[in-house]
Amino acid sequence: MTEPTTRRNFLKTGCLTVAAVGVTLAGGGTLAATVHAPIDMPETTFGEKKMDDRILVAYATKAGATAEVAAHIGQALSAKNLPVDVMPIKKVTDLSAYSTVILGSAIRIGNVLPEVTKFVQANQAALQQKPFSVFITCMTLVPDTEENRKTVSAYLDPLRAVVKPAHEGLFAGVVDPKKLALLERWMMNAMKTPVGDFRDWDQINAFAESVAV
Ligand SMILES: Cc1cc2nc3c(=O)[nH]c(=O)nc-3n(C[C@H](O)[C@H](O)[C@H](O)COP(=O)(O)O)c2cc1C
């Protein structure tokens, strides 16, 4: 029987995968096992660049699903005539032009991506002074049950401890084996994680609507 996708499963299988990487590399294996297919990193500006009450939608992704969600949220906000910048979090250097900040992250082994944690820590003071929201994409929300929501909500505890977000979007994500490194595919196979695109665009639109208010 298929084991449910739980945080503990991700952590356990993640550790085993890390051990497998060690063995592979120590055994003279190739780094190809950790190589990713190239992914799109959208960077878009909606509205007049010089306005200083812009909305920032910054994202961290490994396989592209979270970047697409960020781009979609940017588009939804711009449809309300709001000035928006969508960009990878690693490219954000200054928050002063932004009245609102929305950060998106993929989840890997029970955590938001490290660049998101570092960003929130480094910009704690600025983020405390403006509306700040977070969204994540992950596979524990397949299926989207109350229990799985609790598990996924806990992924945000380390960020909440630094700055409490005004809005949180917890979204099911995507597993597309073509976009994963070999070791990640092993891990997903070992965990029997469902393959496919499980993003619920109505939920994502509702989140965009809530942060726009
Ligand atoms: C190596 C790996 C580890 C993952 N770990 C978790 C996890 O701990 N919990 C979870 O809910 N989803 C986990 N996922 C699922 C991803 O968070 C999900 O596929 C997400 O949509 C990927 O976003 P991205 O395409 O922007 O990288 C993992 C996926 C991979 C490939």
The ligand as a Gaussian input file, in Angstrom:
#p B3LYP/6-31G(d) Opt

LIG

0 1
 C       13.911000      16.454000      -3.267000
 C       12.527000      16.927000      -2.950000
 C       12.140000      17.081000      -1.627000
 C       10.843000      17.511000      -1.328000
 N       10.480000      17.632000      -0.011000
 C        9.189000      17.954000       0.286000
 C        8.752000      18.013000       1.649000
 O        9.508000      17.814000       2.601000
 N        7.444000      18.275000       1.880000
 C        6.554000      18.509000       0.863000
 O        5.390000      18.718000       1.135000
 N        6.950000      18.511000      -0.437000
 C        8.243000      18.233000      -0.744000
 N        8.662000      18.182000      -2.053000
 C        7.708000      18.558000      -3.116000
 C        7.981000      19.981000      -3.647000
 O        7.909000      20.926000      -2.608000
 C        6.972000      20.342000      -4.741000
 O        7.163000      19.455000      -5.798000
 C        7.091000      21.784000      -5.184000
 O        5.960000      22.130000      -5.983000
 C        8.349000      22.035000      -5.997000
 O        8.436000      23.396000      -6.304000
 P        9.451000      23.941000      -7.407000
 O        9.052000      23.279000      -8.717000
 O        9.243000      25.403000      -7.410000
 O       10.835000      23.565000      -6.995000
 C        9.940000      17.781000      -2.369000
 C       10.336000      17.621000      -3.706000
 C       11.609000      17.200000      -3.999000
 C       11.996000      17.022000      -5.442000

